[in-house]
Amino acid sequence: MIYARAFYFMFFAAMACLIPFLTLYYQGLGLSGREIGFLTGIVPLITMFSASIWSMLSDASGKHRLAFLTAILGTWFCVLLMSQVSTFLLLIPIVAVYAFFFAPIIPLVDNAVMAMLGERGGEYGRQRVWGAYGWGIAAAIIGLIIQRSGLQWSFIGFLTLWLVLLAIGTRLPMVVKSAGGKFWQELRSLLANRHWILFLAVALIEGMSLGIFLNFLFLYLADMGASRTIMGLSLTAATVSEILVFLYSRRLLARWSAQFLLAVSMIFIVLRALAYANMTAPWQVLFISLLHGPTFALLWTSGVAYANNIAPPGLGATAQGVFAGTVMGLGSAIGAFSGGFLYDAYGAVVAFQWAGMASLLALILFTWVNRRSFVRQLQPIKN
């Protein structure tokens, strides 16, 4: 698993250099809140379809490695072009192609890791936690560098680390299962599963809330006068809590179902949204960021586990792609577009309040549907 851990580490270290600072880069180019919302929104919107399509084609053809390495190379070239363009109209097609290549990378890796783990799937969090290590370390360093030398180092850091990622990716085992010639039949079965659809619907709402946090928190902090260092440290604080959740995910999944853990993550997403909306000073974000683990990490752990368990043989990458496309694709797109509109019209506080209320309604509905199962799981374990 050493290559899987190294890949997660380098992937999220590179992303920590780029993603949190993109909105600030767009703002520095003179783009409006709606234009920023559009650029950040088309990434997850394309991701929704791209992650699923790439994953389905990989499962159907068995050429997971070719798709994997092509996606990594395509992403690098798109980010390089992105760093050289300064107008909104030129950024649109570049960002769209970037999203197309970027989307399938993590679903393909998650599927390979779950296949390698086999019956030890509960240990996924101990592999994925290396991504949190990479994100936390890189976020702290890049925040200081950008504070001193400027936002161009966001791109320099990403492009450098991504080349290292490519080298690691060539050594990562792509262990896959075969659908045995029944791919399309099994796909129809997966897409018709009502439990799977409900799980995705709730994960979609949480993805929307996370999309608002990711795309507009730093703009909110900048409006409050926060330094780049505070922004970077907020990512590190978030990573601390993410690490703890990933490390204990095996115990959590052994005690509670993926659906129950999804409901718990929704509770914390509501609390996180309301906390952001009621901030009175930039330094408070360091404490609120500790809720990142119980929100994102718990959502991702439960989603990957549930997708792996519910996927028919040979459709592991497809299930992971659909889950990732729903959360980081459609959910994030709704968050970016709605957040951009609300940020321009009413400010960031209203955008965070919207995220909290929508998540609360989804939580109530999901809990009601699964009330009997959840009540049983809340009962003490009998020795």
C-alpha positions as CSV (number, residue, x, y, z in Angstrom):
1,M,0.0,0.0,0.0
2,I,3.0,2.3,0.1
3,Y,2.3,3.7,-3.4
4,A,-1.4,4.3,-2.5
5,R,-0.4,6.2,0.6
6,A,2.3,8.2,-1.4
7,F,-0.3,9.0,-4.1
8,Y,-2.9,10.3,-1.6
9,F,-0.2,12.4,0.1
10,M,1.1,14.0,-3.0
11,F,-2.4,14.5,-4.6
12,F,-3.8,16.4,-1.7
13,A,-0.6,18.3,-1.1
14,A,-0.8,19.6,-4.7
15,M,-4.5,20.4,-4.3
16,A,-3.8,22.3,-1.1
17,C,-1.5,24.6,-3.1
18,L,-4.2,25.4,-5.7
19,I,-7.8,24.9,-4.8
20,P,-8.2,27.1,-1.7
21,F,-6.5,30.1,-3.5
22,L,-8.2,29.9,-6.9
23,T,-11.0,32.2,-5.9
24,L,-8.5,34.8,-4.7
25,Y,-6.6,34.4,-8.0
26,Y,-9.9,35.0,-9.9
27,Q,-10.7,38.0,-7.7
28,G,-7.2,39.4,-8.4
29,L,-8.0,39.2,-12.1
30,G,-10.9,41.5,-11.5
31,L,-13.7,38.9,-11.8
32,S,-17.1,39.5,-10.1
33,G,-18.6,37.2,-7.6
34,R,-20.9,35.7,-10.2
35,E,-18.0,35.1,-12.6
36,I,-16.1,33.5,-9.8
37,G,-19.1,31.4,-9.0
38,F,-19.4,30.4,-12.6
39,L,-15.8,29.2,-13.0
40,T,-15.9,27.4,-9.7
41,G,-19.3,26.0,-10.5
42,I,-18.5,24.5,-13.9
43,V,-15.7,22.3,-12.4
44,P,-18.0,20.2,-10.2
45,L,-20.8,20.3,-12.8
46,I,-18.5,18.7,-15.4
47,T,-17.0,16.5,-12.7
48,M,-20.5,15.0,-12.1
49,F,-20.6,13.6,-15.6
50,S,-16.9,13.1,-16.3
51,A,-16.2,11.1,-13.1
52,S,-19.1,8.7,-13.9
53,I,-18.3,8.4,-17.6
54,W,-14.6,7.8,-17.2
55,S,-15.2,5.2,-14.4
56,M,-17.9,3.4,-16.4
57,L,-15.7,3.2,-19.5
58,S,-12.8,2.0,-17.4
59,D,-14.9,-0.8,-15.9
60,A,-16.4,-1.7,-19.2
61,S,-13.0,-1.9,-21.0
62,G,-10.8,-2.9,-18.2
63,K,-8.3,-0.1,-19.2
64,H,-8.2,1.6,-15.8
65,R,-4.4,2.4,-15.9
66,L,-4.6,4.1,-19.3
67,A,-7.5,6.3,-18.2
68,F,-5.7,7.0,-14.9
69,L,-2.5,8.3,-16.4
70,T,-4.2,10.2,-19.2
71,A,-6.3,12.0,-16.6
72,I,-3.2,13.0,-14.6
73,L,-1.3,14.4,-17.6
74,G,-4.4,16.2,-18.9
75,T,-4.9,17.9,-15.5
76,W,-1.3,19.2,-15.4
77,F,-1.4,20.8,-18.9
78,C,-4.7,22.5,-18.1
79,V,-3.5,24.0,-14.9
80,L,-0.4,25.3,-16.7
81,L,-2.6,27.0,-19.3
82,M,-4.9,28.3,-16.5
83,S,-1.9,30.1,-14.9
84,Q,-1.2,31.9,-18.2
85,V,-4.7,33.2,-18.9
86,S,-6.2,36.4,-17.4
87,T,-9.6,36.8,-19.0
88,F,-12.9,35.3,-18.1
89,L,-13.8,34.1,-21.6
90,L,-10.5,32.3,-22.1
91,L,-10.6,30.7,-18.7
92,I,-14.0,29.1,-19.3
93,P,-12.9,26.4,-21.8
94,I,-9.6,25.8,-20.0
95,V,-11.3,25.3,-16.6
96,A,-13.9,23.0,-18.3
97,V,-11.3,20.8,-19.8
98,Y,-9.4,20.7,-16.5
99,A,-12.5,19.5,-14.8
100,F,-12.9,16.8,-17.4
101,F,-9.5,15.3,-16.8
102,F,-9.4,15.9,-13.1
103,A,-12.7,14.2,-12.2
104,P,-11.9,10.4,-12.5
105,I,-8.5,10.4,-10.6
106,I,-9.7,9.8,-7.0
107,P,-12.5,7.4,-7.9
108,L,-10.1,5.2,-9.8
109,V,-7.6,5.3,-7.0
110,D,-10.3,4.7,-4.3
111,N,-11.5,1.7,-6.3
112,A,-8.0,0.3,-6.7
113,V,-7.3,0.7,-3.0
114,M,-10.6,-1.0,-1.9
115,A,-9.9,-3.8,-4.3
116,M,-6.4,-4.3,-2.8
117,L,-7.8,-4.2,0.7
118,G,-10.4,-6.8,-0.1
119,E,-12.1,-7.9,3.1
120,R,-10.1,-5.4,5.0
121,G,-12.1,-2.5,3.4
122,G,-12.6,-0.9,6.8
123,E,-8.9,0.1,6.7
124,Y,-9.5,2.5,3.8
125,G,-9.3,5.4,6.2
126,R,-5.8,4.5,7.2
127,Q,-4.7,4.8,3.6
128,R,-6.7,7.9,2.8
129,V,-5.4,9.7,5.9
130,W,-2.1,10.2,4.1
131,G,-4.0,12.6,1.9
132,A,-4.9,14.6,5.0
133,Y,-1.2,14.6,6.0
134,G,-0.2,16.0,2.6
135,W,-3.0,18.6,2.6
136,G,-2.1,19.9,6.1
137,I,1.6,20.1,5.6
138,A,1.4,21.7,2.2
139,A,-1.4,24.2,3.3
140,A,0.7,25.5,6.1
141,I,3.8,25.9,3.9
142,I,2.1,27.4,0.9
143,G,0.1,29.9,3.0
144,L,3.4,31.4,4.3
145,I,5.0,31.4,0.8
146,I,2.0,33.1,-0.8
147,Q,1.9,35.6,2.0
148,R,5.5,36.6,1.2
149,S,5.8,36.1,-2.5
150,G,2.4,36.2,-4.1
151,L,-0.4,34.0,-5.5
152,Q,1.7,32.8,-8.5
153,W,3.3,30.3,-6.1
154,S,0.0,28.6,-5.8
155,F,0.4,27.4,-9.4
156,I,4.2,26.8,-9.1
157,G,3.6,24.5,-6.1
158,F,0.8,22.6,-7.8
159,L,2.6,22.0,-11.1
160,T,5.8,20.8,-9.3
161,L,4.0,18.4,-7.0
162,W,1.8,17.1,-9.8
163,L,4.9,15.9,-11.7
164,V,5.9,13.9,-8.7
165,L,2.4,12.5,-8.5
166,L,2.6,11.3,-12.1
167,A,5.8,9.3,-11.2
168,I,4.1,7.7,-8.3
169,G,1.0,7.0,-10.4
170,T,3.0,4.9,-12.8
171,R,3.8,2.5,-9.9
172,L,0.4,2.3,-8.3
173,P,-1.2,-1.1,-8.8
174,M,-4.6,-1.0,-10.6
175,V,-6.2,-4.1,-9.1
176,V,-9.7,-4.5,-10.7
177,K,-12.5,-7.0,-10.7
178,S,-14.3,-8.1,-13.9
179,A,-18.1,-7.8,-14.5
180,G,-17.9,-11.0,-16.5
181,G,-19.6,-9.6,-19.6
182,K,-22.6,-8.4,-17.6
183,F,-21.5,-4.8,-17.2
184,W,-24.6,-3.1,-18.6
185,Q,-27.0,-5.4,-16.7
186,E,-25.2,-4.8,-13.5
187,L,-25.2,-1.1,-14.2
188,R,-29.0,-1.0,-14.5
189,S,-29.3,-2.8,-11.2
190,L,-27.0,-0.3,-9.5
191,L,-28.8,2.7,-10.8
192,A,-32.2,1.3,-9.8
193,N,-31.3,0.7,-6.2
194,R,-33.5,2.9,-4.1
195,H,-31.2,2.8,-1.0
196,W,-28.3,3.9,-3.2
197,I,-30.3,6.8,-4.7
198,L,-31.4,8.1,-1.3
199,F,-27.8,7.9,0.0
200,L,-26.6,9.9,-3.0
201,A,-29.4,12.5,-2.6
202,V,-28.4,13.3,1.0
203,A,-24.7,13.3,0.1
204,L,-25.6,15.7,-2.7
205,I,-26.9,18.3,-0.2
206,E,-23.8,17.9,2.0
207,G,-21.7,18.3,-1.2
208,M,-23.5,21.6,-1.9
209,S,-22.7,22.9,1.6
210,L,-19.1,21.9,1.3
211,G,-19.0,23.6,-2.1
212,I,-20.1,26.9,-0.5
213,F,-17.5,26.5,2.3
214,L,-14.7,25.7,-0.1
215,N,-15.4,28.4,-2.7
216,F,-16.4,31.4,-0.5
217,L,-14.8,31.0,2.9
218,F,-11.6,32.6,1.9
219,L,-13.4,35.5,0.2
220,Y,-15.4,35.9,3.4
221,L,-12.1,35.9,5.5
222,A,-10.5,38.4,3.1
223,D,-13.5,40.7,3.6
224,M,-12.9,40.4,7.3
225,G,-9.2,41.4,6.9
226,A,-7.7,37.9,7.5
227,S,-4.1,37.3,6.4
228,R,-3.0,34.6,4.0
229,T,-1.3,33.0,7.0
230,I,-4.6,32.7,8.9
231,M,-6.2,31.1,5.7
232,G,-3.4,28.6,5.5
233,L,-3.5,27.7,9.1
234,S,-7.3,27.2,8.9
235,L,-6.6,24.5,6.4
236,T,-4.1,22.9,8.7
237,A,-6.6,23.0,11.6
238,A,-9.2,21.3,9.3
239,T,-6.7,18.7,8.5
240,V,-6.0,17.8,12.1
241,S,-9.6,16.8,12.6
242,E,-9.7,15.1,9.2
243,I,-6.8,12.9,10.3
244,L,-8.5,11.8,13.5
245,V,-11.6,10.8,11.7
246,F,-9.8,8.8,9.0
247,L,-7.6,7.0,11.6
248,Y,-10.7,5.9,13.6
249,S,-12.9,5.2,10.6
250,R,-12.4,1.5,10.9
251,R,-13.8,1.5,14.4
252,L,-16.7,3.8,13.4
253,L,-17.7,1.6,10.4
254,A,-17.4,-1.5,12.6
255,R,-19.9,0.0,15.1
256,W,-22.3,1.9,12.9
257,S,-23.6,1.7,9.3
258,A,-22.5,4.0,6.5
259,Q,-26.0,5.5,6.5
260,F,-25.8,6.3,10.2
261,L,-22.4,7.9,9.8
262,L,-23.7,10.0,6.9
263,A,-26.5,11.3,9.2
264,V,-23.9,12.2,11.9
265,S,-21.8,14.1,9.3
266,M,-24.9,16.1,8.3
267,I,-25.4,17.1,11.9
268,F,-21.9,18.6,12.0
269,I,-22.3,20.3,8.6
270,V,-25.3,22.2,10.0
271,L,-23.2,23.2,13.1
272,R,-20.3,24.2,10.8
273,A,-22.5,26.4,8.6
274,L,-24.0,28.2,11.5
275,A,-20.6,28.8,13.1
276,Y,-19.3,30.4,9.9
277,A,-22.3,32.6,9.7
278,N,-21.8,33.9,13.2
279,M,-18.1,34.6,13.1
280,T,-17.1,38.0,14.5
281,A,-13.3,37.8,14.0
282,P,-11.0,36.0,11.5
283,W,-9.1,34.0,14.1
284,Q,-12.3,32.1,15.0
285,V,-12.1,30.2,11.8
286,L,-9.2,28.2,13.3
287,F,-11.6,26.6,15.8
288,I,-14.5,26.2,13.4
289,S,-12.2,24.4,10.9
290,L,-11.9,21.6,13.4
291,L,-15.4,20.6,12.3
292,H,-14.0,19.6,8.9
293,G,-13.2,16.1,10.0
294,P,-16.7,15.2,11.3
295,T,-18.1,16.7,8.1
296,F,-16.1,15.9,5.0
297,A,-13.9,13.0,6.3
298,L,-16.9,11.2,7.8
299,L,-19.0,11.8,4.6
300,W,-16.2,10.5,2.4
301,T,-15.4,7.4,4.6
302,S,-19.0,6.4,4.7
303,G,-19.6,7.1,1.0
304,V,-16.6,5.1,-0.2
305,A,-17.5,2.2,2.1
306,Y,-21.1,2.2,1.0
307,A,-20.3,2.5,-2.7
308,N,-17.8,-0.5,-2.4
309,N,-20.4,-2.6,-0.6
310,I,-23.3,-1.9,-2.8
311,A,-21.5,-2.1,-6.2
312,P,-22.1,-5.3,-8.2
313,P,-18.9,-7.2,-9.2
314,G,-16.8,-5.3,-11.7
315,L,-18.6,-2.0,-11.1
316,G,-16.4,-0.7,-8.2
317,A,-15.0,2.2,-10.2
318,T,-18.4,3.1,-11.5
319,A,-20.0,3.2,-8.0
320,Q,-17.0,5.3,-6.7
321,G,-17.3,7.6,-9.8
322,V,-21.0,8.1,-9.3
323,F,-20.5,8.9,-5.6
324,A,-17.7,11.3,-6.3
325,G,-19.6,12.9,-9.1
326,T,-22.6,13.4,-6.9
327,V,-20.7,15.0,-4.0
328,M,-17.8,16.8,-5.6
329,G,-19.6,17.2,-8.9
330,L,-23.3,18.2,-8.8
331,G,-23.3,19.0,-5.1
332,S,-20.3,21.3,-5.4
333,A,-21.7,22.9,-8.6
334,I,-25.0,23.8,-6.9
335,G,-23.0,25.2,-4.0
336,A,-20.8,27.3,-6.3
337,F,-23.6,28.7,-8.4
338,S,-26.0,29.3,-5.5
339,G,-23.1,30.6,-3.3
340,G,-22.0,33.0,-6.0
341,F,-25.5,34.4,-6.4
342,L,-26.0,34.8,-2.6
343,Y,-22.5,36.2,-2.1
344,D,-23.1,39.0,-4.7
345,A,-26.7,39.7,-3.6
346,Y,-26.6,39.3,0.2
347,G,-23.1,38.5,1.3
348,A,-21.3,35.4,2.6
349,V,-23.3,35.1,5.8
350,V,-26.5,34.4,3.9
351,A,-24.7,31.8,1.8
352,F,-23.6,29.9,4.9
353,Q,-27.1,30.2,6.4
354,W,-28.6,28.7,3.2
355,A,-26.1,25.8,3.5
356,G,-27.1,25.1,7.1
357,M,-30.8,25.2,6.5
358,A,-30.7,23.0,3.4
359,S,-28.6,20.4,5.2
360,L,-30.9,20.5,8.2
361,L,-33.9,19.7,6.0
362,A,-32.1,16.8,4.3
363,L,-31.0,15.5,7.7
364,I,-34.5,15.4,9.0
365,L,-35.8,13.6,5.9
366,F,-33.0,11.1,5.9
367,T,-33.3,10.4,9.6
368,W,-37.1,9.9,9.3
369,V,-36.7,7.3,6.5
370,N,-34.0,5.4,8.4
371,R,-35.4,6.0,11.9
372,R,-35.9,2.3,12.8
373,S,-32.4,1.3,11.7
374,F,-30.9,4.3,13.5
375,V,-32.8,3.6,16.8
376,R,-31.4,0.0,16.7
377,Q,-27.9,1.3,16.2
378,L,-28.2,3.7,19.1
379,Q,-29.0,0.9,21.6
380,P,-26.1,-0.3,23.8
381,I,-24.2,-3.3,22.5
382,K,-25.0,-6.4,24.6
383,N,-22.0,-8.4,25.7
